[in-house]
Amino acid sequence: MSPTVAVILALAVGTYAFRLVGPVLHGRVELSARVQELLSAGAVVLLVALLATGALTEGGGFAGWARPAGVLVGGVLAWRRAPFVVVVLAAAGATAALRLAGVA
């Protein structure tokens, strides 16, 4: 067995085990209110970090101003509860328009 296949199998087993732990331990483990708050805050922080790296970087450097502006347009529309298709199309359109205007 090649090392690549072994790593893929190990990750598959680990993923399955990780998903199985939730239903198995449900109701057996009690988390305090403070731990639940910290887990919720941690999820928000991870999502914001993912958004920031995706919106601001490309190839290890700054992506330019057009992409963050498009993300901002999409974020405002999502905050205003616009339909998902409108959010995606407006964000892509804003980015494309800025790039067409020469804003890198």
N, C-alpha and C positions, 0 to 999 in steps of 0.2 A: 504494500500500500504506500502510495507516495505521501510525502509530508503535507502537501496541499489538501489531499483528500482527507487525511487524518484531522487537519485543522477544521475543515468544513464539517466533518462528522461531529467533532467535539463541540463546535459552536451550535450545531443543530440540536444535539442532546442538551446542552446548557440552556438554549432558548426554550425547549420543550419543558425542561425541569423548572425553569423560572416561571413559565406560564402556569404550570401545574401547582406551584406553591400557593398561589392566590386562593383558588377554590378549596384546597386541602386545609389551609390554615384559617379560612374565613370563620369567624366566630370563636376561634381558640385564642387569638392574640388580641388583646385590648391595647389600643394606643391612647395615650393621654391627649387631652385637647391641645396642649402645647405642641406635641409632636405632630399632630394632624395639621396644625397651623403652619409649622415649619415645612412639612411636606408640600402643602399647597403653595407656600411661598417659593420653595425650591423649584417646583414645576414652572411657575411663572418666570423665575430667573432663567431657567434653562431655555424656555421658549424665546425670551427676549434676546438671550445670547445667540441663539440660532438665527433669529431674525436679523440681528445686527451683523453677524458675520456674512450672512447671505446677501444682505442689502449693501454692505459697505465694502466688501473685499472681492477681488477677482485675481486669481493667480498669485496670491500672497501680497498684493498691493491694493491701493485704493481703487475702487471701481469707477470713480468719476461721480459727477453730481446728478446725472440723469437717472441712474438707478435708485438712489435714495429718494429723489423727488417722486418717482413713480410709486415707490413703497409708501411714501407719505400720503399720496393721493389715495392709494388703496386703503391705507389705514383709516383715513378720515371717512371714506365712504363706508367701510366696515363698521366704524364706530357709529355712523348715522343709520346703520342697519339697512344698507342698500343690498339688493340681491347679489349673490356671489358672482354671477356672470358679469354683472355691471362693475363690481369691484375689480375683477381680473382684467376686463377689457379696458376700463379707465386707467388702471395702473400701467398696463402695457402700452396703451395709447399715449399717456403722458410721457413715459420713458422714450417711446419712439419719436414723439414730436420734439422732445428736447434734443435727442441725438440728431434728428434731421436738421434742427436749427444750429447744430454745431456745438452744443453743450456736451462735453465728453462725460 
